[in-house]
Amino acid sequence: MNSISTDICIIGAGPVGLFAVFEAGLLKLRCHVVDALPQVGGQLSEIYPKKPIYDIPGFPEVLAGDLVRNLMRQIEPFHPTFTLGERVERYAKLDDGSFQLFTSDGTEILCKTICIAGGLGSFEPRKPAIEDLEKFEGGRGVHYMVRDPETFRDQRLVIAGGGDSALDWTIFLAEVAKEVTLVHRGTTFRGAADSAEKVQKLHEAGKVRLVLSSNVTHVHGTDKLEAVTITANSGATESVALDHFIPLFGLTPKLGPIGEWGLDLADDAVKVNTLDYSTSEPGVFAIGDINTYPGKLKLILCGFHEAALMAQGAFKYINPDKKYVLKYTTVNGVPTL
């Protein structure tokens, strides 16, 4: 059995978990990162590595995959270790206040603190209730996420949805695909107002087609998807020939084994104290989308802030009699472990 010993075990190798390694490293705390996915980056790598992100400070625009690579470069001086492709299944608190974790493959991790940075947990795409939709999954024309935009180069696309993902991909793929139609059941969007305005301008310029107050109700084809039926709220229908249908209705999160750890939960999220993002179990912290507190915003940049305060809390838990004096990296540089 593989056994690992560290100061902080970070569960989740998404952007917030990776930045937590940096903040912990500044405090000379060793980190081991575990993720059920076979690569680092979480949703950024698994779902939309080519998607541009616009709200990271200092980057007017950065591709999700590039952000992950930059975060990995940033934490290199601290030499974190990783267990990828394994899910944390069991945990126990030991008599000395430290923890013992076991993964799905039997890896044992001994750590002084735990930081849960598992994003939404495990998740599945929300699929629209369309007959025969599954028939065209697996490369036959229906996609619930965009992994590589080049798949859609010079293709005819219909995107369905009204959130940020649908808006962002409509904007991005307008420069890649031959035709892009965005179908939304309402007249206003749930996503960012700026993105909705950009889509409207693309529609007015003839670069995308915007179909509001409508739904995709049927899919058609033999071996591959060939067309969809769009039905307006008024009952009118039209058939649209296409190469790919991309319904983007978000993800259904599943908390997984962490939900059985006895932590205080609310709506399938872990409740935390915003002083240091500690949970109801001393020594266990939670940052990023998996936590909840009054005023919570599920943004990467907010997760970065939570990671900084979590690291301070973890330092105090590990070193209760030691006072840490904040030092600025602009003055002291980045220490190495």
Contacts in CASP RR format, 6 or more apart in sequence:
PFRMAT RR
TARGET T0000
AUTHOR 0000-0000-0000
METHOD contacts of the structure
MODEL  1
MNSISTDICIIGAGPVGLFAVFEAGLLKLRCHVVDALPQVGGQLSEIYPK
KPIYDIPGFPEVLAGDLVRNLMRQIEPFHPTFTLGERVERYAKLDDGSFQ
LFTSDGTEILCKTICIAGGLGSFEPRKPAIEDLEKFEGGRGVHYMVRDPE
TFRDQRLVIAGGGDSALDWTIFLAEVAKEVTLVHRGTTFRGAADSAEKVQ
KLHEAGKVRLVLSSNVTHVHGTDKLEAVTITANSGATESVALDHFIPLFG
LTPKLGPIGEWGLDLADDAVKVNTLDYSTSEPGVFAIGDINTYPGKLKLI
LCGFHEAALMAQGAFKYINPDKKYVLKYTTVNGVPTL
1 106 0 8 1.000
1 107 0 8 1.000
1 108 0 8 1.000
2 106 0 8 1.000
2 107 0 8 1.000
2 108 0 8 1.000
3 107 0 8 1.000
3 108 0 8 1.000
3 109 0 8 1.000
3 110 0 8 1.000
4 32 0 8 1.000
4 81 0 8 1.000
4 83 0 8 1.000
4 107 0 8 1.000
4 108 0 8 1.000
4 109 0 8 1.000
4 110 0 8 1.000
5 109 0 8 1.000
5 110 0 8 1.000
5 111 0 8 1.000
6 30 0 8 1.000
6 31 0 8 1.000
6 32 0 8 1.000
6 81 0 8 1.000
6 109 0 8 1.000
6 110 0 8 1.000
6 111 0 8 1.000
6 112 0 8 1.000
7 24 0 8 1.000
7 29 0 8 1.000
7 30 0 8 1.000
7 31 0 8 1.000
7 111 0 8 1.000
7 112 0 8 1.000
7 113 0 8 1.000
7 314 0 8 1.000
7 318 0 8 1.000
8 20 0 8 1.000
8 24 0 8 1.000
8 29 0 8 1.000
8 30 0 8 1.000
8 31 0 8 1.000
8 32 0 8 1.000
8 111 0 8 1.000
8 112 0 8 1.000
8 113 0 8 1.000
8 114 0 8 1.000
8 115 0 8 1.000
8 314 0 8 1.000
9 31 0 8 1.000
9 32 0 8 1.000
9 33 0 8 1.000
9 34 0 8 1.000
9 99 0 8 1.000
9 101 0 8 1.000
9 109 0 8 1.000
9 111 0 8 1.000
9 113 0 8 1.000
9 114 0 8 1.000
9 115 0 8 1.000
10 17 0 8 1.000
10 20 0 8 1.000
10 21 0 8 1.000
10 31 0 8 1.000
10 32 0 8 1.000
10 33 0 8 1.000
10 34 0 8 1.000
10 115 0 8 1.000
10 117 0 8 1.000
11 34 0 8 1.000
11 35 0 8 1.000
11 88 0 8 1.000
11 114 0 8 1.000
11 115 0 8 1.000
11 116 0 8 1.000
11 117 0 8 1.000
11 118 0 8 1.000
11 258 0 8 1.000
12 33 0 8 1.000
12 34 0 8 1.000
12 35 0 8 1.000
12 42 0 8 1.000
12 116 0 8 1.000
12 117 0 8 1.000
12 118 0 8 1.000
12 119 0 8 1.000
13 33 0 8 1.000
13 34 0 8 1.000
13 35 0 8 1.000
13 37 0 8 1.000
13 39 0 8 1.000
13 40 0 8 1.000
13 41 0 8 1.000
13 42 0 8 1.000
13 82 0 8 1.000
13 84 0 8 1.000
14 35 0 8 1.000
14 40 0 8 1.000
14 41 0 8 1.000
14 42 0 8 1.000
14 43 0 8 1.000
14 44 0 8 1.000
14 45 0 8 1.000
14 68 0 8 1.000
14 117 0 8 1.000
14 118 0 8 1.000
14 119 0 8 1.000
15 41 0 8 1.000
15 42 0 8 1.000
15 44 0 8 1.000
15 67 0 8 1.000
15 68 0 8 1.000
15 71 0 8 1.000
15 300 0 8 1.000
15 304 0 8 1.000
16 117 0 8 1.000
16 119 0 8 1.000
16 287 0 8 1.000
16 288 0 8 1.000
16 289 0 8 1.000
16 300 0 8 1.000
16 303 0 8 1.000
16 304 0 8 1.000
16 306 0 8 1.000
16 307 0 8 1.000
17 33 0 8 1.000
17 115 0 8 1.000
17 117 0 8 1.000
17 118 0 8 1.000
17 287 0 8 1.000
17 307 0 8 1.000
18 33 0 8 1.000
18 40 0 8 1.000
18 41 0 8 1.000
18 68 0 8 1.000
18 71 0 8 1.000
18 72 0 8 1.000
18 74 0 8 1.000
18 75 0 8 1.000
19 71 0 8 1.000
19 74 0 8 1.000
19 303 0 8 1.000
19 304 0 8 1.000
19 307 0 8 1.000
20 31 0 8 1.000
20 115 0 8 1.000
20 117 0 8 1.000
20 287 0 8 1.000
20 307 0 8 1.000
20 310 0 8 1.000
20 311 0 8 1.000
21 31 0 8 1.000
21 33 0 8 1.000
21 75 0 8 1.000
21 78 0 8 1.000
21 80 0 8 1.000
22 71 0 8 1.000
22 74 0 8 1.000
22 75 0 8 1.000
22 78 0 8 1.000
22 307 0 8 1.000
23 307 0 8 1.000
23 308 0 8 1.000
23 310 0 8 1.000
23 311 0 8 1.000
24 30 0 8 1.000
24 31 0 8 1.000
24 78 0 8 1.000
24 311 0 8 1.000
24 314 0 8 1.000
25 31 0 8 1.000
25 75 0 8 1.000
25 78 0 8 1.000
25 311 0 8 1.000
25 335 0 8 1.000
25 337 0 8 1.000
26 311 0 8 1.000
26 327 0 8 1.000
26 329 0 8 1.000
26 334 0 8 1.000
26 335 0 8 1.000
27 311 0 8 1.000
27 312 0 8 1.000
27 314 0 8 1.000
27 315 0 8 1.000
27 324 0 8 1.000
28 335 0 8 1.000
28 337 0 8 1.000
29 311 0 8 1.000
29 314 0 8 1.000
29 315 0 8 1.000
29 318 0 8 1.000
30 78 0 8 1.000
30 80 0 8 1.000
30 337 0 8 1.000
31 78 0 8 1.000
31 80 0 8 1.000
31 81 0 8 1.000
32 80 0 8 1.000
32 81 0 8 1.000
32 82 0 8 1.000
32 83 0 8 1.000
32 109 0 8 1.000
32 111 0 8 1.000
33 40 0 8 1.000
33 80 0 8 1.000
33 81 0 8 1.000
33 82 0 8 1.000
33 83 0 8 1.000
34 82 0 8 1.000
34 83 0 8 1.000
34 84 0 8 1.000
34 86 0 8 1.000
34 87 0 8 1.000
34 88 0 8 1.000
34 101 0 8 1.000
34 103 0 8 1.000
34 107 0 8 1.000
34 109 0 8 1.000
35 41 0 8 1.000
35 42 0 8 1.000
35 82 0 8 1.000
35 83 0 8 1.000
35 84 0 8 1.000
35 85 0 8 1.000
35 86 0 8 1.000
36 85 0 8 1.000
36 86 0 8 1.000
36 87 0 8 1.000
36 104 0 8 1.000
36 122 0 8 1.000
37 45 0 8 1.000
37 46 0 8 1.000
37 84 0 8 1.000
37 85 0 8 1.000
38 84 0 8 1.000
38 85 0 8 1.000
39 45 0 8 1.000
39 46 0 8 1.000
39 84 0 8 1.000
40 68 0 8 1.000
40 72 0 8 1.000
40 82 0 8 1.000
40 84 0 8 1.000
41 65 0 8 1.000
41 68 0 8 1.000
41 71 0 8 1.000
42 68 0 8 1.000
42 119 0 8 1.000
43 119 0 8 1.000
43 120 0 8 1.000
44 51 0 8 1.000
44 64 0 8 1.000
44 65 0 8 1.000
44 67 0 8 1.000
44 68 0 8 1.000
45 64 0 8 1.000
45 65 0 8 1.000
45 68 0 8 1.000
47 145 0 8 1.000
47 147 0 8 1.000
48 64 0 8 1.000
48 145 0 8 1.000
48 146 0 8 1.000
48 147 0 8 1.000
48 165 0 8 1.000
49 63 0 8 1.000
49 64 0 8 1.000
49 65 0 8 1.000
49 68 0 8 1.000
49 147 0 8 1.000
49 148 0 8 1.000
50 63 0 8 1.000
50 64 0 8 1.000
50 65 0 8 1.000
50 146 0 8 1.000
50 147 0 8 1.000
50 148 0 8 1.000
50 149 0 8 1.000
50 172 0 8 1.000
51 63 0 8 1.000
51 64 0 8 1.000
51 146 0 8 1.000
51 168 0 8 1.000
51 169 0 8 1.000
51 172 0 8 1.000
52 61 0 8 1.000
52 62 0 8 1.000
52 63 0 8 1.000
52 64 0 8 1.000
52 168 0 8 1.000
52 172 0 8 1.000
53 59 0 8 1.000
53 61 0 8 1.000
53 62 0 8 1.000
53 63 0 8 1.000
53 64 0 8 1.000
53 67 0 8 1.000
53 300 0 8 1.000
54 60 0 8 1.000
54 61 0 8 1.000
55 299 0 8 1.000
55 300 0 8 1.000
55 301 0 8 1.000
56 62 0 8 1.000
56 67 0 8 1.000
56 300 0 8 1.000
56 301 0 8 1.000
57 301 0 8 1.000
59 67 0 8 1.000
62 70 0 8 1.000
77 334 0 8 1.000
77 335 0 8 1.000
77 336 0 8 1.000
77 337 0 8 1.000
78 336 0 8 1.000
78 337 0 8 1.000
79 336 0 8 1.000
79 337 0 8 1.000
83 103 0 8 1.000
83 107 0 8 1.000
83 109 0 8 1.000
85 105 0 8 1.000
86 103 0 8 1.000
86 104 0 8 1.000
86 105 0 8 1.000
86 106 0 8 1.000
86 107 0 8 1.000
87 103 0 8 1.000
87 104 0 8 1.000
87 122 0 8 1.000
87 257 0 8 1.000
88 101 0 8 1.000
88 102 0 8 1.000
88 103 0 8 1.000
88 104 0 8 1.000
88 109 0 8 1.000
88 257 0 8 1.000
88 258 0 8 1.000
89 102 0 8 1.000
89 103 0 8 1.000
89 104 0 8 1.000
89 257 0 8 1.000
90 101 0 8 1.000
90 102 0 8 1.000
90 257 0 8 1.000
91 99 0 8 1.000
91 100 0 8 1.000
91 101 0 8 1.000
91 102 0 8 1.000
91 114 0 8 1.000
91 261 0 8 1.000
92 99 0 8 1.000
92 100 0 8 1.000
93 99 0 8 1.000
93 281 0 8 1.000
94 100 0 8 1.000
97 112 0 8 1.000
97 282 0 8 1.000
97 283 0 8 1.000
98 110 0 8 1.000
98 111 0 8 1.000
98 112 0 8 1.000
99 110 0 8 1.000
99 111 0 8 1.000
99 112 0 8 1.000
99 113 0 8 1.000
99 114 0 8 1.000
99 283 0 8 1.000
99 284 0 8 1.000
100 108 0 8 1.000
100 109 0 8 1.000
100 110 0 8 1.000
101 108 0 8 1.000
101 109 0 8 1.000
101 110 0 8 1.000
101 111 0 8 1.000
101 114 0 8 1.000
102 108 0 8 1.000
102 109 0 8 1.000
103 109 0 8 1.000
112 314 0 8 1.000
112 317 0 8 1.000
112 318 0 8 1.000
113 283 0 8 1.000
113 284 0 8 1.000
113 285 0 8 1.000
113 314 0 8 1.000
113 317 0 8 1.000
113 318 0 8 1.000
114 283 0 8 1.000
114 284 0 8 1.000
114 285 0 8 1.000
115 285 0 8 1.000
115 286 0 8 1.000
115 287 0 8 1.000
115 310 0 8 1.000
115 314 0 8 1.000
116 258 0 8 1.000
116 270 0 8 1.000
116 279 0 8 1.000
116 284 0 8 1.000
116 285 0 8 1.000
116 286 0 8 1.000
116 287 0 8 1.000
116 290 0 8 1.000
116 291 0 8 1.000
117 286 0 8 1.000
117 287 0 8 1.000
117 288 0 8 1.000
117 290 0 8 1.000
117 307 0 8 1.000
118 258 0 8 1.000
118 288 0 8 1.000
118 289 0 8 1.000
118 290 0 8 1.000
119 288 0 8 1.000
119 289 0 8 1.000
119 290 0 8 1.000
120 251 0 8 1.000
120 253 0 8 1.000
120 289 0 8 1.000
120 290 0 8 1.000
121 253 0 8 1.000
121 254 0 8 1.000
121 255 0 8 1.000
121 256 0 8 1.000
121 258 0 8 1.000
121 290 0 8 1.000
122 253 0 8 1.000
122 254 0 8 1.000
122 256 0 8 1.000
123 251 0 8 1.000
123 252 0 8 1.000
123 253 0 8 1.000
123 254 0 8 1.000
124 251 0 8 1.000
124 252 0 8 1.000
124 254 0 8 1.000
125 144 0 8 1.000
125 145 0 8 1.000
125 247 0 8 1.000
125 249 0 8 1.000
125 250 0 8 1.000
125 251 0 8 1.000
125 252 0 8 1.000
126 249 0 8 1.000
126 250 0 8 1.000
126 251 0 8 1.000
126 252 0 8 1.000
127 133 0 8 1.000
127 144 0 8 1.000
127 247 0 8 1.000
127 249 0 8 1.000
128 160 0 8 1.000
128 215 0 8 1.000
128 216 0 8 1.000
128 247 0 8 1.000
128 249 0 8 1.000
130 216 0 8 1.000
130 217 0 8 1.000
130 218 0 8 1.000
130 219 0 8 1.000
131 218 0 8 1.000
131 219 0 8 1.000
132 219 0 8 1.000
133 142 0 8 1.000
133 219 0 8 1.000
134 142 0 8 1.000
135 219 0 8 1.000
136 142 0 8 1.000
136 219 0 8 1.000
136 221 0 8 1.000
136 224 0 8 1.000
136 225 0 8 1.000
136 245 0 8 1.000
140 223 0 8 1.000
140 224 0 8 1.000
140 225 0 8 1.000
141 224 0 8 1.000
141 225 0 8 1.000
141 243 0 8 1.000
141 244 0 8 1.000
141 245 0 8 1.000
142 219 0 8 1.000
142 225 0 8 1.000
142 244 0 8 1.000
142 245 0 8 1.000
142 246 0 8 1.000
142 247 0 8 1.000
143 151 0 8 1.000
143 244 0 8 1.000
143 245 0 8 1.000
143 246 0 8 1.000
144 246 0 8 1.000
144 247 0 8 1.000
144 248 0 8 1.000
145 248 0 8 1.000
146 152 0 8 1.000
146 169 0 8 1.000
146 173 0 8 1.000
146 246 0 8 1.000
149 172 0 8 1.000
149 173 0 8 1.000
149 176 0 8 1.000
150 176 0 8 1.000
151 244 0 8 1.000
152 173 0 8 1.000
152 176 0 8 1.000
152 177 0 8 1.000
152 243 0 8 1.000
152 244 0 8 1.000
153 176 0 8 1.000
153 177 0 8 1.000
154 177 0 8 1.000
154 178 0 8 1.000
155 177 0 8 1.000
155 178 0 8 1.000
155 179 0 8 1.000
155 243 0 8 1.000
155 244 0 8 1.000
156 177 0 8 1.000
156 178 0 8 1.000
156 179 0 8 1.000
156 241 0 8 1.000
156 242 0 8 1.000
156 243 0 8 1.000
156 244 0 8 1.000
157 173 0 8 1.000
157 177 0 8 1.000
157 179 0 8 1.000
157 180 0 8 1.000
157 181 0 8 1.000
157 242 0 8 1.000
157 243 0 8 1.000
157 244 0 8 1.000
157 245 0 8 1.000
157 246 0 8 1.000
158 181 0 8 1.000
158 183 0 8 1.000
158 216 0 8 1.000
158 228 0 8 1.000
158 230 0 8 1.000
158 240 0 8 1.000
158 242 0 8 1.000
158 244 0 8 1.000
158 245 0 8 1.000
158 246 0 8 1.000
159 166 0 8 1.000
159 169 0 8 1.000
159 170 0 8 1.000
159 173 0 8 1.000
159 180 0 8 1.000
159 181 0 8 1.000
159 182 0 8 1.000
159 183 0 8 1.000
159 246 0 8 1.000
159 247 0 8 1.000
159 248 0 8 1.000
160 166 0 8 1.000
160 182 0 8 1.000
160 183 0 8 1.000
160 184 0 8 1.000
160 215 0 8 1.000
160 216 0 8 1.000
160 245 0 8 1.000
160 246 0 8 1.000
160 247 0 8 1.000
160 248 0 8 1.000
160 249 0 8 1.000
161 182 0 8 1.000
161 183 0 8 1.000
161 184 0 8 1.000
161 185 0 8 1.000
161 247 0 8 1.000
161 248 0 8 1.000
161 249 0 8 1.000
162 184 0 8 1.000
162 185 0 8 1.000
162 186 0 8 1.000
162 189 0 8 1.000
162 190 0 8 1.000
162 191 0 8 1.000
162 248 0 8 1.000
163 189 0 8 1.000
163 190 0 8 1.000
163 191 0 8 1.000
163 248 0 8 1.000
163 250 0 8 1.000
164 190 0 8 1.000
164 191 0 8 1.000
164 192 0 8 1.000
164 195 0 8 1.000
165 248 0 8 1.000
165 250 0 8 1.000
166 182 0 8 1.000
166 184 0 8 1.000
166 248 0 8 1.000
167 182 0 8 1.000
167 189 0 8 1.000
167 191 0 8 1.000
167 192 0 8 1.000
167 195 0 8 1.000
167 196 0 8 1.000
167 198 0 8 1.000
167 199 0 8 1.000
168 195 0 8 1.000
169 246 0 8 1.000
169 248 0 8 1.000
170 180 0 8 1.000
170 182 0 8 1.000
170 199 0 8 1.000
170 202 0 8 1.000
170 208 0 8 1.000
171 195 0 8 1.000
171 198 0 8 1.000
171 199 0 8 1.000
171 202 0 8 1.000
173 180 0 8 1.000
174 180 0 8 1.000
174 202 0 8 1.000
174 207 0 8 1.000
174 208 0 8 1.000
179 209 0 8 1.000
179 242 0 8 1.000
180 207 0 8 1.000
180 208 0 8 1.000
180 209 0 8 1.000
181 208 0 8 1.000
181 209 0 8 1.000
181 210 0 8 1.000
181 211 0 8 1.000
181 240 0 8 1.000
181 242 0 8 1.000
182 199 0 8 1.000
182 208 0 8 1.000
182 209 0 8 1.000
182 210 0 8 1.000
182 211 0 8 1.000
183 211 0 8 1.000
183 214 0 8 1.000
183 215 0 8 1.000
183 216 0 8 1.000
183 230 0 8 1.000
184 210 0 8 1.000
184 211 0 8 1.000
184 212 0 8 1.000
184 213 0 8 1.000
184 214 0 8 1.000
185 213 0 8 1.000
185 214 0 8 1.000
185 215 0 8 1.000
185 233 0 8 1.000
186 212 0 8 1.000
186 213 0 8 1.000
186 233 0 8 1.000
187 212 0 8 1.000
187 213 0 8 1.000
188 196 0 8 1.000
189 195 0 8 1.000
189 196 0 8 1.000
189 199 0 8 1.000
199 208 0 8 1.000
199 210 0 8 1.000
200 210 0 8 1.000
202 208 0 8 1.000
203 209 0 8 1.000
203 210 0 8 1.000
211 230 0 8 1.000
211 232 0 8 1.000
213 232 0 8 1.000
213 233 0 8 1.000
213 234 0 8 1.000
214 230 0 8 1.000
214 231 0 8 1.000
214 232 0 8 1.000
214 233 0 8 1.000
215 230 0 8 1.000
215 231 0 8 1.000
216 228 0 8 1.000
216 229 0 8 1.000
216 230 0 8 1.000
216 231 0 8 1.000
216 245 0 8 1.000
216 247 0 8 1.000
217 229 0 8 1.000
217 230 0 8 1.000
217 231 0 8 1.000
217 237 0 8 1.000
218 228 0 8 1.000
218 229 0 8 1.000
219 225 0 8 1.000
219 227 0 8 1.000
219 228 0 8 1.000
219 229 0 8 1.000
219 245 0 8 1.000
220 226 0 8 1.000
220 227 0 8 1.000
220 228 0 8 1.000
220 229 0 8 1.000
220 239 0 8 1.000
221 227 0 8 1.000
225 242 0 8 1.000
225 243 0 8 1.000
225 244 0 8 1.000
225 245 0 8 1.000
226 241 0 8 1.000
226 242 0 8 1.000
227 239 0 8 1.000
227 240 0 8 1.000
227 241 0 8 1.000
227 242 0 8 1.000
228 239 0 8 1.000
228 240 0 8 1.000
228 242 0 8 1.000
228 245 0 8 1.000
229 237 0 8 1.000
229 238 0 8 1.000
229 239 0 8 1.000
229 240 0 8 1.000
230 237 0 8 1.000
230 238 0 8 1.000
230 239 0 8 1.000
230 240 0 8 1.000
231 237 0 8 1.000
253 268 0 8 1.000
254 268 0 8 1.000
255 265 0 8 1.000
255 268 0 8 1.000
255 269 0 8 1.000
255 290 0 8 1.000
258 270 0 8 1.000
258 290 0 8 1.000
259 265 0 8 1.000
261 281 0 8 1.000
261 284 0 8 1.000
262 280 0 8 1.000
262 281 0 8 1.000
263 270 0 8 1.000
263 271 0 8 1.000
263 279 0 8 1.000
263 280 0 8 1.000
263 281 0 8 1.000
263 284 0 8 1.000
263 286 0 8 1.000
264 270 0 8 1.000
264 271 0 8 1.000
264 279 0 8 1.000
264 280 0 8 1.000
265 271 0 8 1.000
266 292 0 8 1.000
267 292 0 8 1.000
269 289 0 8 1.000
269 290 0 8 1.000
269 291 0 8 1.000
269 292 0 8 1.000
270 279 0 8 1.000
270 286 0 8 1.000
270 290 0 8 1.000
270 291 0 8 1.000
270 292 0 8 1.000
271 279 0 8 1.000
271 280 0 8 1.000
271 291 0 8 1.000
271 292 0 8 1.000
271 293 0 8 1.000
272 278 0 8 1.000
272 279 0 8 1.000
272 285 0 8 1.000
272 286 0 8 1.000
272 287 0 8 1.000
272 291 0 8 1.000
272 292 0 8 1.000
272 293 0 8 1.000
273 293 0 8 1.000
274 293 0 8 1.000
274 309 0 8 1.000
275 309 0 8 1.000
276 285 0 8 1.000
276 309 0 8 1.000
276 310 0 8 1.000
276 312 0 8 1.000
276 313 0 8 1.000
276 314 0 8 1.000
276 316 0 8 1.000
277 285 0 8 1.000
277 286 0 8 1.000
277 287 0 8 1.000
277 291 0 8 1.000
277 306 0 8 1.000
277 309 0 8 1.000
277 310 0 8 1.000
277 313 0 8 1.000
278 284 0 8 1.000
278 285 0 8 1.000
278 310 0 8 1.000
278 313 0 8 1.000
279 285 0 8 1.000
279 286 0 8 1.000
282 317 0 8 1.000
283 314 0 8 1.000
283 317 0 8 1.000
285 310 0 8 1.000
285 313 0 8 1.000
285 314 0 8 1.000
287 303 0 8 1.000
287 306 0 8 1.000
287 307 0 8 1.000
287 310 0 8 1.000
288 298 0 8 1.000
288 302 0 8 1.000
288 303 0 8 1.000
288 306 0 8 1.000
289 298 0 8 1.000
291 306 0 8 1.000
296 302 0 8 1.000
312 324 0 8 1.000
315 322 0 8 1.000
315 324 0 8 1.000
316 324 0 8 1.000
END
